[in-house]
Amino acid sequence: EESLQASEQRYRTLVETSPDAIVVLDLSGRITAANKKAAEMYGIAHPDGLVGKDAYDFVVPEERNKAQDNVAQVLEGKPSDNIEYRMIRHDGSIFESELSANLLLGPDARPQGFVVVIRDVSDKRKMEREIIEVGDQIQYQIGRDLHDGVNQILTSASLRIAAIEQKMEQGRLPDLEELNNLSDLIRQAMDQVSALSRGLSPLSIKSGGLIMGLRELAKTTYLS
């Protein structure tokens, strides 16, 4: 009996110190237990405030059928890992989450309910969207720089080459000034391509994190 109590205490400690929300549901979807992180995530003062509530009520209405389908799969013994849901807090605000569920079996090995682990990934998804947004800005700026800068220089160089070819077809040699001008244009194009390449070099991730690094990359590209 002492061993059982010690095991239960270790289990409770593990659940309460988990960085993720953990809730236990009965087979109907009612919450029978929850840890402090779950109460915090849903904006409820104490875990007991979650007990007896329908877990489906915390899922946005348009995704409740999806949740019911996933529950049915878990009952069939199929895994349910890191499924994305938009969840509803007690105050009505919505957050993005990843949810994993496992079947809870009784002493007779028959299903008694579910253990559900929920992680708030709102910040992660926000960062991903910002990365995509900054990446789109960089791609647009590089395309514009290539068109407005390098492309115009190469077009001018091409015209000068055509003029030199025409002169040589007439038996005349290009003068030094023409060759120097052409060399200058090619050097300008190389400098601009080099500047764009520096803008695409690996990020320097400092205290500001990945987003700050990407923003600095965008700024560098714009100034190139």
N, C-alpha and C positions, 0 to 999 in steps of 0.2 A: 504493500500500500504506500509506504514511504517513497519507494522508487517511482510509483505511478504519479504521486503528487509532485515529485521533483521534475519528472518529465513534463507534466502539465505546466509547471512554473516556467520551465525553459521555453516551452511553446508560447506561453503568454508573453514572455519577455521578447522573444523573437518577433512576434506579431506587433507588439507595441513599439518596438524600436525600428521597425521597417520604414524605409524612406518612401514606400509606396502605400497607397490606401488598400486595406484588406477588409472585405466584407464577406460574411457567411450568409447564404440564402437558403430558405427551404425550397422544396420542389415547386412551390407556387410562385416563387420569386420574391417572397417577403424577406426582409433583412432580419436575421436573428442575432447577429453580432457584428461589431465593427471596431476597428482600432482608431486611435486618436487622429492619425493622418487622414482617415476617411472623413471624420467629422470636420477636420480643418479644410479639406478639399471642397466639401459641399457647403461650407459656411455655417455649420451647426456647432453650437457651444460644446456639446458633450456627445461621445459615441452613443450613449443611450438614446439620444434624440433621433437616431436613425433606426433603432429597433422597431419592427412592426411596419415600417414603410415599404411600399411596393418599389422594388429596385427599378422597374421599368419607368416609373415616374421621373427618374433622374436622367433618362435618355430623351433626347429631342423627339417629338412625335413622329417625324418622318423616318426615324431610324429604329423604331420599336419593333417593327416586323423583322428587321434584320437581327435584332437582339434575340427575339423569340426563335428565329431559325438557328442561331448559334447555340442557344440553350438546347434545342432538340438534337443538334449534332454532338454536344457534350454528353447528353444522355445515351447516345449511341456509341460512345467511346471514342469519338473523334476529337482531336486536339483543337483548342481554341486559344491561340497565342497571338498577342499583340494586335488584336482587332481594333480598328479605329472607330471611335464614336465621338459625337458631340454630346456633351453632358450638360445638365442644368443644375446650377447651384440653388441653394435655398432662397436666395434673393432674386432668382430668375435669370441671372447672367449665365452665359454659355461659355464653356471651355472645351478644348480639344483633348482627347484622351486616347490612351492605348489600354486595352483590357485583355486579360488572360483569365480563363476559367477552367477549373478542374472539378471533377465529380467528388462529392463527399460521401463516403460509404459508411454504413453502420456496422455494428458487430456481426451482423448476419450477412455482410458483404452486399447488402441491397442499398441502392441509392437513397440518401437521406437529404441531399441538397447539393449546394455548390460552394466552393471557395473561389472568390473572385479577387484578383489583384488589378488595381487601376492606377495608372500613372498619368498625371497631368503633363501633356506635351505641348501646351499652348506656346510657351517660350521657344521650344524647339521648332515648331511649325512657323512661328513668326520669324525666327532667324533664317529658316530655309527660304521663306518668301523674300526676305530682304536680300539674301544672296542672289536669288534669281533676278531681282529687280536691279541690283548693282551690276550683275553680269550683263543684263540687257543693255544697260546704259553704256558699259564699256564696249560692247559689241557695236552699238550704234555709233559711238564716238570714233572707234577705229575705222569703221566703214566710211564715215564722213571724212576723216583725215586722209584715208587712202584716195578717196575720190577728189577732194578739194586740194590736196597737197601733192602727193606723189604722182597721181594720174596726170595732173596738169603739167608738172615738171617733165614727165616722160613724153607727154604729147608735144611739148615745146622742143625737147631733144630730138624727137622723131622728125619734126619739121626741119630742124637744122641739119640732120643727117641727110634728109632728102635733098636739101639745097646743095650740100657738099657733093652728093652723088651726081646730081645734075651737072655741077661744075666740072667734075672729073670726067663725065661722059663727053664733055665739050673739049677735053684735053687740057683743062686748067687744074692746077693744084689749089687746094684750100689754103688760105693764109693762116698765119699763126693765131690771129685774134679769133677767127671762127672756131679753130680747134680748142682754144682756151675757153671760149664761151660754152662749147659743147661739154668740155671736161667739167666746168663749173656746174652745169645742170645735172650731170650724172652724179657729181659729188653731193649736191643738194638732195637728190633722190635717195642716195645711200644714207645720208645723215638722218633724213626723216624716217626711213625704214628702221634704222638703228634705234631711233628714239621710240618708235612704236614697239620694237622688240624689248626694250628696257621696261616699257609699261606692262609687258606680258610676263616679266620675270617673276620668280616665286615671291610670294608675299612675305613681308616681315611682320609676323604676328607679335605685337607688343602687348602692353597691359590692357589696351582697348579691346582685345579679342579679335575674332575673325571678321566681324562686321566692320570694325574700324580699319582693319587691314585692307579690306575690299574697297572701302571708301577712299583710302589713301591711294590705292591703285587707280581708282577712277579719276581722282584729282590729278595724279601724275600723268595719266593718259591725256586728259583734257589740256594740260599745260605743255604737252610734248609738241 
